[in-house]
Amino acid sequence: MKLILLGGNSKYNKDWIEKVELALSDIFDTTYIQYYEHWLDDSKKGIDLEIELKKLKEYVKDTKDYMIFAKSAGSILTVKGCVEKVIRPERCVFTGFAYPWAMGRKIDIDNLLRNYFVPTMFIQESKDPALSYKQLTEIIYKLRVPNTTMQEIPGNDHNYEDIEKLKELIQNYINL
């Protein structure tokens, strides 16, 4: 299976997603990091979901049997792409789900989640300042998002630096 990795919005995520790729590369056939345009161009202020979806669509057009690992804004990009049928991963793993970020950008994330059916594991820090594990669990339950596995990990910084723990959780999830 191929692994596609999508980082969060901040440029900090570029180095982080490369570390994650290195850690996960031995459990997937191939890996691919999507480098966002705004990471490469200092004049851009943040992720442009339409540009990144177009790039992602082009990358996966002849790809079957792939999984997406995404953090924060990358998870919103993934949900949007799946609901709009731009991408069709077998399953996904999201860390630091960026629900408030999406709401702040007037993305109808509730509607997207109601129409999202890809088997997905959400890994969320207990006290992630963007959205705690408890808050995320309540949202997923309230919206009746199907095919979800919830995983709480310690943390309060939205950084998800325990990459070995992420790897362990992902290995267990794909071996279900």
DODO-224716 format. One record per atom (N, C-alpha, C): atom name; x, y, z negated. Coordinates in steps of 0.2 Angstrom, whole numbers, always signed. Atoms other than C-alpha are relative to their C-alpha. Layout:
+------+-------+-------+-------+
! atom !    px !    py !    pz !
+------+-------+-------+-------+
!   CA !     X !     Y !     Z !
...
+------+-------+-------+-------+
END
This chain:
+------+-------+-------+-------+
! atom !    px !    py !    pz !
+------+-------+-------+-------+
!    N !    +4 !    -6 !    +0 !
!   CA !    +0 !    +0 !    +0 !
!    C !    +4 !    +6 !    +0 !
!    N !    -4 !    -7 !    +0 !
!   CA !    +6 !   +18 !    +4 !
!    C !    -3 !    +4 !    -6 !
!    N !    +2 !    -5 !    +6 !
!   CA !    +6 !   +31 !   -10 !
!    C !    +1 !    +7 !    +3 !
!    N !    +0 !    -7 !    -2 !
!   CA !    +2 !   +49 !    -5 !
!    C !    +0 !    +4 !    -7 !
!    N !    +0 !    -4 !    +6 !
!   CA !    +7 !   +62 !   -19 !
!    C !    -1 !    +7 !    +2 !
!    N !    +2 !    -7 !    +0 !
!   CA !    -1 !   +79 !   -21 !
!    C !    +1 !    +3 !    -7 !
!    N !    -2 !    -4 !    +6 !
!   CA !    +6 !   +91 !   -34 !
!    C !    -6 !    +5 !    -2 !
!    N !    +5 !    -6 !    +2 !
!   CA !    -3 !  +105 !   -43 !
!    C !    +2 !    +6 !    +4 !
!    N !    +0 !    -7 !    -4 !
!   CA !    -4 !  +123 !   -37 !
!    C !    +7 !    +3 !    -1 !
!    N !    -6 !    -4 !    +2 !
!   CA !   +12 !  +130 !   -46 !
!    C !    +6 !    -3 !    +3 !
!    N !    -6 !    +2 !    -3 !
!   CA !   +29 !  +129 !   -38 !
!    C !    +4 !    -5 !    -4 !
!    N !    -3 !    +4 !    +5 !
!   CA !   +35 !  +120 !   -54 !
!    C !    -2 !    -7 !    +2 !
!    N !    +2 !    +7 !    -2 !
!   CA !   +25 !  +105 !   -47 !
!    C !    +4 !    -3 !    +5 !
!    N !    -4 !    +3 !    -5 !
!   CA !   +37 !  +102 !   -33 !
!    C !    +5 !    -4 !    -3 !
!    N !    -5 !    +4 !    +4 !
!   CA !   +51 !   +96 !   -44 !
!    C !    -3 !    -6 !    -3 !
!    N !    +3 !    +6 !    +4 !
!   CA !   +39 !   +86 !   -55 !
!    C !    -3 !    -5 !    +5 !
!    N !    +3 !    +5 !    -5 !
!   CA !   +30 !   +77 !   -40 !
!    C !    +6 !    -4 !    +3 !
!    N !    -5 !    +4 !    -3 !
!   CA !   +47 !   +72 !   -33 !
!    C !    +3 !    -5 !    -6 !
!    N !    -1 !    +5 !    +5 !
!   CA !   +51 !   +64 !   -50 !
!    C !    -5 !    -5 !    -1 !
!    N !    +5 !    +5 !    +0 !
!   CA !   +35 !   +55 !   -50 !
!    C !    +1 !    -5 !    +6 !
!    N !    -1 !    +4 !    -6 !
!   CA !   +38 !   +49 !   -32 !
!    C !    +6 !    -5 !    -2 !
!    N !    -6 !    +5 !    +2 !
!   CA !   +55 !   +42 !   -38 !
!    C !    -2 !    -5 !    -4 !
!    N !    +2 !    +5 !    +5 !
!   CA !   +47 !   +33 !   -53 !
!    C !    -5 !    -5 !    +3 !
!    N !    +5 !    +4 !    -3 !
!   CA !   +33 !   +26 !   -42 !
!    C !    +2 !    -4 !    +6 !
!    N !    -2 !    +2 !    -7 !
!   CA !   +42 !   +22 !   -26 !
!    C !    +1 !    -8 !    +0 !
!    N !    -1 !    +7 !    +0 !
!   CA !   +46 !    +4 !   -32 !
!    C !    -6 !    -4 !    +0 !
!    N !    +6 !    +4 !    +1 !
!   CA !   +28 !    -1 !   -34 !
!    C !    -4 !    +1 !    +6 !
!    N !    +4 !    -1 !    -6 !
!   CA !   +22 !    +5 !   -17 !
!    C !    +4 !    -1 !    +6 !
!    N !    -4 !    +1 !    -6 !
!   CA !   +27 !    +1 !    +1 !
!    C !    +4 !    +6 !    +3 !
!    N !    -3 !    -7 !    -2 !
!   CA !   +30 !   +19 !    +6 !
!    C !    -3 !    +5 !    -4 !
!    N !    +3 !    -6 !    +3 !
!   CA !   +27 !   +36 !    -2 !
!    C !    +1 !    +6 !    +4 !
!    N !    +0 !    -6 !    -4 !
!   CA !   +24 !   +53 !    +5 !
!    C !    -2 !    +6 !    -5 !
!    N !    +2 !    -6 !    +4 !
!   CA !   +24 !   +70 !    -4 !
!    C !    -2 !    +5 !    +5 !
!    N !    +2 !    -6 !    -4 !
!   CA !   +14 !   +84 !    +4 !
!    C !    +2 !    +6 !    -3 !
!    N !    -3 !    -7 !    +2 !
!   CA !   +24 !  +100 !    +2 !
!    C !    -5 !    +5 !    +2 !
!    N !    +5 !    -5 !    -2 !
!   CA !   +11 !  +114 !    +1 !
!    C !    +4 !    +6 !    +3 !
!    N !    -3 !    -6 !    -3 !
!   CA !   +14 !  +129 !   +12 !
!    C !    +2 !    +5 !    -5 !
!    N !    -2 !    -5 !    +5 !
!   CA !   +14 !  +141 !    -3 !
!    C !    +6 !    -2 !    -4 !
!    N !    -6 !    +2 !    +4 !
!   CA !   +28 !  +131 !   -11 !
!    C !    +6 !    +2 !    +5 !
!    N !    -5 !    -2 !    -5 !
!   CA !   +38 !  +135 !    +5 !
!    C !    +1 !    +7 !    +2 !
!    N !    +0 !    -7 !    -2 !
!   CA !   +33 !  +153 !    +8 !
!    C !    -2 !    +4 !    -6 !
!    N !    +1 !    -4 !    +6 !
!   CA !   +35 !  +165 !    -6 !
!    C !    -5 !    +5 !    +1 !
!    N !    +5 !    -5 !    -1 !
!   CA !   +23 !  +177 !    +2 !
!    C !    -7 !    -2 !    -2 !
!    N !    +7 !    +3 !    +1 !
!   CA !    +8 !  +165 !    -1 !
!    C !    -1 !    +0 !    -8 !
!    N !    +1 !    +0 !    +7 !
!   CA !    +0 !  +166 !   -18 !
!    C !    -2 !    -6 !    -3 !
!    N !    +3 !    +6 !    +2 !
!   CA !    -8 !  +149 !   -20 !
!    C !    -2 !    -5 !    +5 !
!    N !    +2 !    +6 !    -5 !
!   CA !   -14 !  +133 !   -12 !
!    C !    -6 !    +3 !    +4 !
!    N !    +6 !    -1 !    -4 !
!   CA !   -25 !  +135 !    +3 !
!    C !    -3 !    -7 !    +2 !
!    N !    +3 !    +7 !    -1 !
!   CA !   -36 !  +120 !    +3 !
!    C !    -1 !    -2 !    +7 !
!    N !    +1 !    +2 !    -7 !
!   CA !   -41 !  +121 !   +21 !
!    C !    +6 !    -2 !    +4 !
!    N !    -6 !    +1 !    -3 !
!   CA !   -23 !  +122 !   +27 !
!    C !    +3 !    -7 !    -2 !
!    N !    -3 !    +6 !    +2 !
!   CA !   -18 !  +108 !   +16 !
!    C !    -4 !    -6 !    +2 !
!    N !    +4 !    +5 !    -3 !
!   CA !   -33 !   +97 !   +21 !
!    C !    +1 !    -2 !    +7 !
!    N !    -1 !    +1 !    -7 !
!   CA !   -29 !   +99 !   +39 !
!    C !    +7 !    -4 !    +0 !
!    N !    -6 !    +3 !    -1 !
!   CA !   -11 !   +94 !   +36 !
!    C !    -1 !    -8 !    -3 !
!    N !    +1 !    +6 !    +3 !
!   CA !   -17 !   +79 !   +25 !
!    C !    -4 !    -5 !    +5 !
!    N !    +4 !    +3 !    -5 !
!   CA !   -30 !   +74 !   +39 !
!    C !    +5 !    -3 !    +5 !
!    N !    -4 !    +2 !    -6 !
!   CA !   -16 !   +74 !   +52 !
!    C !    +5 !    -6 !    -3 !
!    N !    -5 !    +6 !    +2 !
!   CA !    -4 !   +63 !   +41 !
!    C !    -4 !    -6 !    -1 !
!    N !    +3 !    +6 !    +1 !
!   CA !   -17 !   +50 !   +37 !
!    C !    -4 !    -3 !    +6 !
!    N !    +5 !    +2 !    -5 !
!   CA !   -26 !   +49 !   +54 !
!    C !    +1 !    -7 !    +2 !
!    N !    -1 !    +7 !    -2 !
!   CA !   -18 !   +32 !   +58 !
!    C !    +2 !    -4 !    -6 !
!    N !    -2 !    +4 !    +6 !
!   CA !   -15 !   +26 !   +40 !
!    C !    -6 !    -3 !    -3 !
!    N !    +5 !    +4 !    +3 !
!   CA !   -25 !   +13 !   +32 !
!    C !    +3 !    -3 !    -7 !
!    N !    -3 !    +3 !    +7 !
!   CA !   -23 !    +6 !   +14 !
!    C !    +5 !    +4 !    -3 !
!    N !    -4 !    -5 !    +4 !
!   CA !   -17 !   +21 !    +5 !
!    C !    -3 !    +2 !    -6 !
!    N !    +3 !    -3 !    +7 !
!   CA !   -19 !   +28 !   -13 !
!    C !    +3 !    +7 !    +0 !
!    N !    -2 !    -7 !    +1 !
!   CA !   -18 !   +46 !   -18 !
!    C !    +1 !    +1 !    -8 !
!    N !    -2 !    -3 !    +7 !
!   CA !    -9 !   +52 !   -34 !
!    C !    +0 !    +7 !    +0 !
!    N !    +1 !    -8 !    -1 !
!   CA !   -14 !   +70 !   -37 !
!    C !    +0 !    +3 !    -7 !
!    N !    +0 !    -3 !    +6 !
!   CA !   -11 !   +82 !   -51 !
!    C !    -4 !    +7 !    +1 !
!    N !    +3 !    -6 !    +0 !
!   CA !   -22 !   +97 !   -55 !
!    C !    -4 !    +3 !    +6 !
!    N !    +3 !    -2 !    -6 !
!   CA !   -26 !  +107 !   -39 !
!    C !    +0 !    -5 !    +5 !
!    N !    +0 !    +6 !    -5 !
!   CA !   -21 !   +92 !   -29 !
!    C !    -5 !    -5 !    -1 !
!    N !    +6 !    +5 !    +1 !
!   CA !   -35 !   +82 !   -37 !
!    C !    -6 !    +3 !    +3 !
!    N !    +5 !    -3 !    -3 !
!   CA !   -47 !   +95 !   -31 !
!    C !    +0 !    +0 !    +7 !
!    N !    -1 !    +1 !    -7 !
!   CA !   -40 !   +95 !   -14 !
!    C !    -2 !    -7 !    +2 !
!    N !    +2 !    +7 !    -2 !
!   CA !   -42 !   +76 !   -14 !
!    C !    -8 !    -1 !    +0 !
!    N !    +7 !    +1 !    +0 !
!   CA !   -60 !   +76 !   -20 !
!    C !    -4 !    +3 !    +6 !
!    N !    +3 !    -3 !    -6 !
!   CA !   -65 !   +89 !    -7 !
!    C !    +1 !    -4 !    +6 !
!    N !    -2 !    +4 !    -6 !
!   CA !   -56 !   +79 !    +7 !
!    C !    -4 !    -6 !    +0 !
!    N !    +4 !    +6 !    +0 !
!   CA !   -65 !   +63 !    +2 !
!    C !    -7 !    +1 !    +1 !
!    N !    +7 !    -2 !    -1 !
!   CA !   -82 !   +71 !    +1 !
!    C !    -1 !    +2 !    +7 !
!    N !    +1 !    -2 !    -6 !
!   CA !   -80 !   +79 !   +17 !
!    C !    +3 !    -5 !    +6 !
!    N !    -2 !    +5 !    -5 !
!   CA !   -73 !   +63 !   +25 !
!    C !    +6 !    +1 !    +4 !
!    N !    -6 !    -1 !    -4 !
!   CA !   -57 !   +70 !   +30 !
!    C !    +5 !    -5 !    -2 !
!    N !    -5 !    +5 !    +2 !
!   CA !   -47 !   +57 !   +20 !
!    C !    -5 !    -6 !    -3 !
!    N !    +3 !    +6 !    +2 !
!   CA !   -52 !   +39 !   +15 !
!    C !    +5 !    -4 !    -4 !
!    N !    -5 !    +4 !    +4 !
!   CA !   -40 !   +33 !    +1 !
!    C !    -4 !    -6 !    -3 !
!    N !    +3 !    +6 !    +3 !
!   CA !   -43 !   +15 !    -6 !
!    C !    -2 !    +2 !    -7 !
!    N !    +1 !    -2 !    +6 !
!   CA !   -42 !   +23 !   -23 !
!    C !    +5 !    +6 !    -2 !
!    N !    -4 !    -6 !    +2 !
!   CA !   -35 !   +38 !   -33 !
!    C !    +2 !    +0 !    -7 !
!    N !    -2 !    -1 !    +7 !
!   CA !   -26 !   +43 !   -49 !
!    C !    +1 !    +8 !    +0 !
!    N !    +0 !    -7 !    +1 !
!   CA !   -29 !   +61 !   -55 !
!    C !    +3 !    +1 !    -7 !
!    N !    -2 !    -2 !    +7 !
!   CA !   -19 !   +69 !   -69 !
!    C !    -1 !    +8 !    +0 !
!    N !    +1 !    -7 !    +1 !
!   CA !   -23 !   +86 !   -77 !
!    C !    -6 !    +2 !    +5 !
!    N !    +5 !    -2 !    -5 !
!   CA !   -40 !   +87 !   -67 !
!    C !    -2 !    +7 !    -1 !
!    N !    +0 !    -7 !    +0 !
!   CA !   -42 !  +105 !   -63 !
!    C !    -7 !    +3 !    +1 !
!    N !    +7 !    -3 !    +0 !
!   CA !   -61 !  +108 !   -66 !
!    C !    -1 !    +7 !    +0 !
!    N !    +1 !    -7 !    +1 !
!   CA !   -60 !  +125 !   -73 !
!    C !    +4 !    +4 !    +6 !
!    N !    -4 !    -3 !    -5 !
!   CA !   -47 !  +130 !   -59 !
!    C !    -5 !    +1 !    +6 !
!    N !    +5 !    +0 !    -5 !
!   CA !   -60 !  +125 !   -46 !
!    C !    -6 !    +4 !    -1 !
!    N !    +5 !    -5 !    +2 !
!   CA !   -74 !  +134 !   -55 !
!    C !    +2 !    +7 !    +1 !
!    N !    -2 !    -7 !    -1 !
!   CA !   -64 !  +150 !   -55 !
!    C !    +1 !    +2 !    +7 !
!    N !    +0 !    -2 !    -8 !
!   CA !   -62 !  +149 !   -36 !
!    C !    -6 !    -1 !    +3 !
!    N !    +6 !    +0 !    -3 !
!   CA !   -80 !  +147 !   -33 !
!    C !    -1 !    -7 !    +4 !
!    N !    +1 !    +6 !    -4 !
!   CA !   -78 !  +129 !   -27 !
!    C !    -6 !    -4 !    -4 !
!    N !    +6 !    +3 !    +3 !
!   CA !   -94 !  +119 !   -31 !
!    C !    +2 !    -7 !    -2 !
!    N !    -3 !    +6 !    +2 !
!   CA !   -85 !  +106 !   -40 !
!    C !    -5 !    -5 !    -3 !
!    N !    +5 !    +5 !    +2 !
!   CA !  -100 !   +98 !   -48 !
!    C !    -3 !    -3 !    +6 !
!    N !    +3 !    +3 !    -6 !
!   CA !  -108 !   +95 !   -31 !
!    C !    +5 !    -5 !    +3 !
!    N !    -5 !    +4 !    -3 !
!   CA !   -92 !   +88 !   -25 !
!    C !    +1 !    -7 !    -4 !
!    N !    -1 !    +6 !    +4 !
!   CA !   -90 !   +76 !   -40 !
!    C !    -6 !    -4 !    +1 !
!    N !    +6 !    +4 !    -1 !
!   CA !  -108 !   +70 !   -38 !
!    C !    +0 !    -4 !    +6 !
!    N !    +0 !    +3 !    -7 !
!   CA !  -104 !   +65 !   -20 !
!    C !    +7 !    -4 !    +1 !
!    N !    -7 !    +3 !    +0 !
!   CA !   -87 !   +57 !   -24 !
!    C !    -1 !    -7 !    -2 !
!    N !    +1 !    +7 !    +2 !
!   CA !   -87 !   +38 !   -24 !
!    C !    +7 !    -4 !    +0 !
!    N !    -7 !    +4 !    -1 !
!   CA !   -68 !   +33 !   -22 !
!    C !    +2 !    -2 !    -7 !
!    N !    -3 !    +2 !    +7 !
!   CA !   -62 !   +22 !   -37 !
!    C !    +5 !    +4 !    -2 !
!    N !    -5 !    -5 !    +2 !
!   CA !   -52 !   +34 !   -47 !
!    C !    +1 !    -1 !    -8 !
!    N !    -2 !    +0 !    +7 !
!   CA !   -43 !   +34 !   -64 !
!    C !    +2 !    +7 !    -1 !
!    N !    -2 !    -7 !    +3 !
!   CA !   -42 !   +51 !   -73 !
!    C !    +4 !    -1 !    -6 !
!    N !    -5 !    +0 !    +6 !
!   CA !   -27 !   +53 !   -84 !
!    C !    +0 !    +7 !    -2 !
!    N !    +1 !    -7 !    +2 !
!   CA !   -30 !   +68 !   -95 !
!    C !    +3 !    +0 !    -7 !
!    N !    -3 !    -1 !    +7 !
!   CA !   -20 !   +75 !  -110 !
!    C !    -6 !    +1 !    -5 !
!    N !    +5 !    -1 !    +5 !
!   CA !   -30 !   +75 !  -126 !
!    C !    -2 !    +7 !    -1 !
!    N !    +1 !    -7 !    +1 !
!   CA !   -28 !   +93 !  -128 !
!    C !    +3 !    +5 !    +6 !
!    N !    -2 !    -4 !    -6 !
!   CA !   -24 !   +99 !  -110 !
!    C !    -3 !    +7 !    -1 !
!    N !    +3 !    -7 !    +0 !
!   CA !   -26 !  +118 !  -111 !
!    C !    -5 !    +2 !    +5 !
!    N !    +5 !    -1 !    -6 !
!   CA !   -35 !  +118 !   -94 !
!    C !    -6 !    -4 !    -1 !
!    N !    +6 !    +4 !    +1 !
!   CA !   -47 !  +104 !   -99 !
!    C !    +2 !    -6 !    -4 !
!    N !    -2 !    +6 !    +5 !
!   CA !   -46 !   +92 !  -114 !
!    C !    -3 !    -6 !    +3 !
!    N !    +3 !    +6 !    -1 !
!   CA !   -49 !   +74 !  -112 !
!    C !    -7 !    -1 !    -1 !
!    N !    +7 !    +0 !    +2 !
!   CA !   -65 !   +75 !  -121 !
!    C !    -5 !    +4 !    +4 !
!    N !    +4 !    -4 !    -5 !
!   CA !   -72 !   +89 !  -110 !
!    C !    +0 !    -3 !    +7 !
!    N !    +0 !    +3 !    -7 !
!   CA !   -67 !   +80 !   -94 !
!    C !    -5 !    -6 !    -1 !
!    N !    +5 !    +6 !    +1 !
!   CA !   -76 !   +64 !  -101 !
!    C !    -7 !    +2 !    +0 !
!    N !    +7 !    -3 !    +0 !
!   CA !   -91 !   +74 !  -104 !
!    C !    -3 !    +2 !    +7 !
!    N !    +1 !    -2 !    -7 !
!   CA !   -91 !   +81 !   -87 !
!    C !    -2 !    -6 !    +5 !
!    N !    +1 !    +6 !    -4 !
!   CA !   -89 !   +65 !   -78 !
!    C !    -6 !    -4 !    -2 !
!    N !    +6 !    +3 !    +2 !
!   CA !  -102 !   +57 !   -88 !
!    C !    -7 !    +3 !    +2 !
!    N !    +6 !    -4 !    -2 !
!   CA !  -115 !   +71 !   -86 !
!    C !    -1 !    +0 !    +7 !
!    N !    +1 !    +0 !    -7 !
!   CA !  -112 !   +71 !   -67 !
!    C !    -1 !    -7 !    +3 !
!    N !    +1 !    +7 !    -2 !
!   CA !  -113 !   +52 !   -67 !
!    C !    +5 !    -2 !    +6 !
!    N !    -5 !    +1 !    -5 !
!   CA !   -97 !   +51 !   -56 !
!    C !    +1 !    -8 !    -1 !
!    N !    -1 !    +7 !    +0 !
!   CA !   -96 !   +32 !   -51 !
!    C !    +7 !    -2 !    +1 !
!    N !    -6 !    +3 !    -2 !
!   CA !   -81 !   +21 !   -50 !
!    C !    +6 !    +3 !    -4 !
!    N !    -5 !    -3 !    +3 !
!   CA !   -71 !   +30 !   -63 !
!    C !    +3 !    -4 !    -6 !
!    N !    -4 !    +2 !    +6 !
!   CA !   -58 !   +25 !   -77 !
!    C !    +3 !    +6 !    -3 !
!    N !    -3 !    -6 !    +4 !
!   CA !   -54 !   +37 !   -90 !
!    C !    +6 !    -2 !    -5 !
!    N !    -6 !    +2 !    +4 !
!   CA !   -37 !   +37 !   -99 !
!    C !    +3 !    +6 !    -3 !
!    N !    -3 !    -5 !    +4 !
!   CA !   -32 !   +48 !  -113 !
!    C !    +7 !    -1 !    -1 !
!    N !    -7 !    +0 !    +2 !
!   CA !   -14 !   +52 !  -116 !
!    C !    +2 !    +6 !    -5 !
!    N !    -2 !    -6 !    +4 !
!   CA !    -6 !   +63 !  -129 !
!    C !    +3 !    +6 !    +4 !
!    N !    -2 !    -6 !    -4 !
!   CA !    -2 !   +81 !  -124 !
!    C !    -4 !    +6 !    -1 !
!    N !    +4 !    -6 !    +1 !
!   CA !    -7 !   +99 !  -125 !
!    C !    +3 !    +5 !    +5 !
!    N !    -4 !    -5 !    -4 !
!   CA !    +3 !  +107 !  -111 !
!    C !    -2 !    +0 !    +8 !
!    N !    +2 !    +0 !    -7 !
!   CA !    -4 !  +102 !   -94 !
!    C !    +6 !    -2 !    +5 !
!    N !    -7 !    +2 !    -4 !
!   CA !   +14 !   +96 !   -89 !
!    C !    +0 !    -7 !    +2 !
!    N !    +0 !    +7 !    -2 !
!   CA !   +12 !   +77 !   -89 !
!    C !    +7 !    -2 !    +1 !
!    N !    -8 !    +1 !    -1 !
!   CA !   +31 !   +75 !   -92 !
!    C !    +1 !    -8 !    -1 !
!    N !    -2 !    +7 !    +1 !
!   CA !   +30 !   +57 !   -98 !
!    C !    -2 !    -5 !    +6 !
!    N !    +1 !    +3 !    -6 !
!   CA !   +32 !   +50 !   -81 !
!    C !    +0 !    -8 !    +0 !
!    N !    +0 !    +7 !    +1 !
!   CA !   +36 !   +32 !   -87 !
!    C !    -7 !    -2 !    -3 !
!    N !    +6 !    +2 !    +2 !
!   CA !   +19 !   +32 !   -96 !
!    C !    -5 !    +0 !    +6 !
!    N !    +4 !    -1 !    -6 !
!   CA !   +10 !   +38 !   -80 !
!    C !    +1 !    -7 !    +5 !
!    N !    -1 !    +5 !    -5 !
!   CA !   +19 !   +24 !   -70 !
!    C !    -3 !    -7 !    -3 !
!    N !    +3 !    +5 !    +3 !
!   CA !   +13 !   +11 !   -83 !
!    C !    -7 !    -1 !    +1 !
!    N !    +8 !    -1 !    -1 !
!   CA !    -5 !   +17 !   -82 !
!    C !    -2 !    -2 !    +7 !
!    N !    +1 !    +1 !    -7 !
!   CA !    -4 !   +17 !   -63 !
!    C !    +1 !    -8 !    +2 !
!    N !    -1 !    +7 !    -2 !
!   CA !    +3 !    -1 !   -62 !
!    C !    -6 !    -4 !    -3 !
!    N !    +5 !    +3 !    +3 !
!   CA !   -10 !    -7 !   -74 !
!    C !    -7 !    +1 !    +4 !
!    N !    +6 !    -1 !    -3 !
!   CA !   -24 !    +1 !   -64 !
!    C !    +0 !    -3 !    +7 !
!    N !    +0 !    +3 !    -6 !
!   CA !   -18 !    -5 !   -47 !
!    C !    +0 !    -8 !    +0 !
!    N !    +0 !    +7 !    +1 !
!   CA !   -17 !   -23 !   -54 !
!    C !    -6 !    -2 !    -3 !
!    N !    +6 !    +3 !    +3 !
!   CA !   -34 !   -24 !   -60 !
!    C !    -4 !    -5 !    +4 !
+------+-------+-------+-------+
END
